[in-house]
Amino acid sequence: MSEKKGPELLEDLDGAIKLYSHGSVVRGNNSFPFGCGFSEHDNYKHVEYKDVALDEEVGLWVRLYLPPKMTSKEAVLLYYHAGGFCQLSPATPIVHRACQMWAATLGVLIVSVNYRLAPEHRLPSAYHDSITALQWLQLQAVAAESADPWLRSHADFSRVFLAGDSAGGNIAHHLGKWAAGVKAELEIKGLILLYPYFGGEERTSSEKENSPVFSLERSDALWRLALPVESNRDHPFSNPMIEGVAVSGIDLPPIFLVIGGRDILRDRQMRYCEFLKKCGKQIRVHVSSEEDHGFLLSKMEEPSSVATLRGISDFIK
């Protein structure tokens, strides 16, 4: 009599996420390759924040950040966090602290979106949740007295920016395409893509390099967990270049693209940049030559991050 075999372990992301052949997912420690580069004795803890539920059934909510001493209406950043579509949330300390710092430094309201994670909810779930969050923000622009009081009093809905780092930058790109064809009561003035997480089957030169921060092996594993089943990295969700002419015909707002000079994804990000330039899109590139993927989270108060935030501030203005 043969022994009954248990489910096969298909993916193991450093013990943080284990995917089994029968479809179950076990989440362990919340390991993440980027350390938190934020001082415990910081000047940003006075930034007010609160959570707002958008869809309790699916667990969709946003965290709002209100800069201190606001005397006028300011721009709004709709922000999508990193994590390879598989990890983190607005409540994760590294994400929360970054939003506190950015709200204070940039003087903007931040709406940080808690989208559903893969592999329990593979793409396009994160895109759908992000669209829902944008639609909620659109309703706030016209809701008058029923709008959230922070947004009603302090949000300039004529200056909305879609922003995200890594996987969040990927989301901001796709959401910018979606929003370009939708009439709205708010005005999306730009996209802020922080080292966006793109992929493809063909390896670039930079992807063949070793990185102690974000390796190609980890990137590949995250795509296997996040993309629709039986898809590869040339799916349009991961490889925007595959879309070709479809992207060129979309009226995208101006883009601010941040690239780390040591990021293994930098060649892919530069290809994206050059393609959009050929299509006549407005894109401004900021390269931090000595930094790796995720440096705005791991080195929040370092000179490279301060310089990057200065560039974002100029873009917003």
VENGIRA-V33576 format. One record per residue. N is the residue number from 1. RES is the residue in one small letter. SS is DSSP state (helix for helix, strand for strand, loop for the rest). OMEGA is omega in radians with two decimals (none if undefined). BURIAL is + if it has 24 or more other C-alpha atoms within 12 Angstrom, else -. Layout:
N,RES,SS,OMEGA,BURIAL
N,RES,SS,OMEGA,BURIAL
//
This chain:
1,m,loop,-3.09,-
2,s,loop,3.11,-
3,e,loop,3.09,-
4,k,loop,-3.10,-
5,k,loop,3.08,-
6,g,loop,-3.14,-
7,p,loop,-3.13,-
8,e,loop,3.06,-
9,l,strand,-3.09,-
10,l,strand,-3.12,-
11,e,strand,3.07,+
12,d,strand,-3.11,+
13,l,strand,3.09,+
14,d,loop,-3.13,-
15,g,loop,-3.12,-
16,a,loop,3.14,-
17,i,strand,3.06,+
18,k,strand,-3.14,+
19,l,strand,-3.10,+
20,y,strand,-3.02,-
21,s,loop,3.12,-
22,h,loop,3.02,-
23,g,loop,-3.12,-
24,s,loop,3.14,-
25,v,strand,3.09,+
26,v,strand,3.11,+
27,r,strand,3.14,+
28,g,loop,3.11,-
29,n,loop,-3.07,-
30,n,loop,-3.09,-
31,s,loop,-3.12,-
32,f,loop,-2.99,+
33,p,loop,-3.07,+
34,f,loop,3.01,+
35,g,loop,-3.11,-
36,c,loop,-3.10,+
37,g,loop,-3.03,+
38,f,loop,-3.10,+
39,s,loop,3.06,-
40,e,loop,3.14,-
41,h,loop,-3.03,-
42,d,loop,-3.14,-
43,n,loop,-2.99,-
44,y,loop,-3.09,+
45,k,loop,3.11,+
46,h,loop,3.07,-
47,v,loop,-3.14,+
48,e,strand,3.07,+
49,y,strand,3.08,+
50,k,strand,-3.14,+
51,d,strand,3.12,+
52,v,strand,3.13,+
53,a,strand,3.10,-
54,l,strand,3.12,+
55,d,strand,-3.07,-
56,e,loop,-3.11,-
57,e,loop,3.14,-
58,v,loop,3.13,-
59,g,loop,-3.13,-
60,l,strand,3.11,+
61,w,strand,3.10,+
62,v,strand,3.03,+
63,r,strand,-3.14,+
64,l,strand,3.09,+
65,y,strand,-3.10,+
66,l,strand,3.12,+
67,p,loop,-3.11,+
68,p,loop,3.00,+
69,k,loop,3.11,-
70,m,loop,3.14,-
71,t,loop,3.14,-
72,s,loop,3.09,-
73,k,loop,-3.06,-
74,e,strand,-3.14,+
75,a,strand,3.14,+
76,v,strand,3.02,+
77,l,strand,2.99,+
78,l,strand,-2.90,+
79,y,strand,3.12,+
80,y,strand,-3.00,+
81,h,loop,3.10,+
82,a,loop,3.07,+
83,g,loop,3.09,+
84,g,loop,-3.09,+
85,f,loop,-2.99,+
86,c,loop,-3.02,+
87,q,loop,3.01,+
88,l,loop,3.10,+
89,s,loop,3.08,+
90,p,loop,-3.12,+
91,a,loop,3.10,+
92,t,loop,-3.03,-
93,p,helix,-3.09,-
94,i,helix,3.12,+
95,v,helix,-3.12,+
96,h,helix,-3.11,+
97,r,helix,3.10,+
98,a,helix,-3.13,+
99,c,helix,3.05,+
100,q,helix,-3.11,+
101,m,helix,-3.09,+
102,w,helix,3.12,+
103,a,helix,-3.13,+
104,a,helix,-3.07,+
105,t,helix,-3.08,+
106,l,helix,-3.13,+
107,g,loop,-3.13,+
108,v,loop,2.95,+
109,l,strand,3.11,+
110,i,strand,3.04,+
111,v,strand,-3.06,+
112,s,strand,-2.94,+
113,v,strand,3.04,+
114,n,strand,3.12,+
115,y,loop,-3.14,+
116,r,loop,-3.04,+
117,l,loop,2.97,+
118,a,loop,0.07,+
119,p,loop,3.09,+
120,e,loop,-3.14,+
121,h,loop,-3.09,+
122,r,loop,3.04,+
123,l,loop,0.32,+
124,p,loop,-3.10,+
125,s,helix,-3.13,+
126,a,helix,3.10,+
127,y,helix,3.14,+
128,h,helix,3.12,+
129,d,helix,-3.13,+
130,s,helix,3.06,+
131,i,helix,3.11,+
132,t,helix,3.12,+
133,a,helix,3.10,+
134,l,helix,3.10,+
135,q,helix,3.07,+
136,w,helix,3.13,+
137,l,helix,3.08,+
138,q,helix,3.11,+
139,l,helix,3.11,-
140,q,helix,-3.11,+
141,a,helix,-3.09,+
142,v,helix,-3.02,-
143,a,loop,3.12,-
144,a,helix,-3.01,-
145,e,helix,-3.13,-
146,s,helix,3.14,-
147,a,loop,3.05,-
148,d,loop,-3.05,+
149,p,helix,3.10,-
150,w,helix,-3.12,+
151,l,helix,-3.13,+
152,r,helix,-3.05,+
153,s,helix,-2.93,-
154,h,helix,-3.05,+
155,a,strand,2.99,+
156,d,strand,-3.05,+
157,f,strand,3.03,+
158,s,strand,-3.14,-
159,r,strand,3.12,+
160,v,strand,3.13,+
161,f,strand,3.05,+
162,l,strand,-3.02,+
163,a,strand,3.08,+
164,g,strand,3.09,+
165,d,strand,-3.14,+
166,s,loop,3.10,+
167,a,helix,3.08,+
168,g,helix,3.06,+
169,g,helix,3.04,+
170,n,helix,3.14,+
171,i,helix,-3.13,+
172,a,helix,3.08,+
173,h,helix,-3.09,+
174,h,helix,3.13,+
175,l,helix,3.07,+
176,g,helix,3.08,+
177,k,helix,-3.12,+
178,w,helix,-3.06,+
179,a,helix,-3.11,+
180,a,helix,-3.11,+
181,g,loop,-3.07,-
182,v,loop,3.07,-
183,k,loop,-3.07,-
184,a,loop,3.12,-
185,e,loop,3.05,-
186,l,loop,-3.09,+
187,e,loop,3.10,+
188,i,strand,-3.05,+
189,k,strand,-3.12,+
190,g,strand,3.05,+
191,l,strand,3.09,+
192,i,strand,-3.04,+
193,l,strand,-3.11,+
194,l,strand,-3.08,+
195,y,loop,-3.04,+
196,p,loop,-3.10,+
197,y,loop,3.06,+
198,f,loop,3.14,+
199,g,loop,3.13,+
200,g,loop,-3.13,+
201,e,loop,3.12,-
202,e,loop,-3.12,-
203,r,loop,3.01,-
204,t,loop,-3.14,-
205,s,loop,-3.10,-
206,s,helix,3.12,+
207,e,helix,3.13,+
208,k,helix,3.13,-
209,e,loop,3.06,-
210,n,loop,3.08,-
211,s,loop,3.10,-
212,p,loop,-3.07,-
213,v,loop,-3.08,+
214,f,loop,-3.03,+
215,s,loop,3.08,+
216,l,helix,3.13,+
217,e,helix,3.12,-
218,r,helix,3.12,+
219,s,helix,3.14,+
220,d,helix,-3.12,+
221,a,helix,3.13,+
222,l,helix,3.09,+
223,w,helix,3.12,+
224,r,helix,3.13,+
225,l,helix,-2.98,+
226,a,helix,-3.05,+
227,l,loop,3.05,+
228,p,loop,-3.13,+
229,v,loop,3.13,-
230,e,loop,3.01,-
231,s,loop,3.02,-
232,n,loop,-3.01,-
233,r,loop,3.04,+
234,d,loop,3.00,+
235,h,loop,3.13,+
236,p,loop,3.09,+
237,f,loop,-3.08,+
238,s,loop,-3.06,+
239,n,loop,-3.11,+
240,p,helix,3.14,+
241,m,helix,3.13,+
242,i,helix,-3.08,-
243,e,helix,3.04,-
244,g,loop,-3.04,-
245,v,helix,-3.13,-
246,a,helix,3.11,-
247,v,helix,-3.08,+
248,s,helix,-3.11,-
249,g,loop,-3.10,-
250,i,loop,-3.11,+
251,d,loop,-3.14,+
252,l,loop,3.03,+
253,p,loop,3.09,+
254,p,strand,-3.05,+
255,i,strand,2.98,+
256,f,strand,-3.05,+
257,l,strand,3.11,+
258,v,strand,-3.11,+
259,i,strand,3.01,+
260,g,strand,-3.07,+
261,g,loop,3.10,+
262,r,loop,3.14,+
263,d,loop,3.12,+
264,i,loop,3.14,+
265,l,loop,-3.00,+
266,r,helix,3.13,+
267,d,helix,3.13,+
268,r,helix,3.11,+
269,q,helix,3.11,+
270,m,helix,3.05,+
271,r,helix,3.09,+
272,y,helix,-3.14,+
273,c,helix,-3.10,+
274,e,helix,3.11,-
275,f,helix,-3.14,-
276,l,helix,3.08,+
277,k,helix,3.12,-
278,k,helix,3.12,-
279,c,loop,3.09,-
280,g,loop,-3.13,-
281,k,loop,3.08,+
282,q,loop,-3.13,+
283,i,strand,3.11,+
284,r,strand,-3.06,+
285,v,strand,3.07,+
286,h,strand,-3.12,+
287,v,strand,2.98,+
288,s,strand,-2.89,+
289,s,loop,-3.06,-
290,e,loop,-3.02,-
291,e,loop,-3.12,+
292,d,loop,3.12,+
293,h,loop,3.06,+
294,g,loop,-3.01,+
295,f,helix,3.13,+
296,l,helix,3.03,+
297,l,helix,-3.04,+
298,s,helix,-3.10,+
299,k,loop,-2.98,+
300,m,loop,-3.04,+
301,e,loop,3.12,+
302,e,loop,-3.12,-
303,p,helix,-3.13,-
304,s,helix,3.12,+
305,s,helix,3.11,+
306,v,helix,3.12,-
307,a,helix,3.12,-
308,t,helix,3.12,+
309,l,helix,3.08,+
310,r,helix,3.10,-
311,g,helix,3.10,+
312,i,helix,3.13,+
313,s,helix,3.09,-
314,d,helix,3.13,-
315,f,helix,-3.14,+
316,i,helix,-3.12,+
317,k,loop,none,-
//
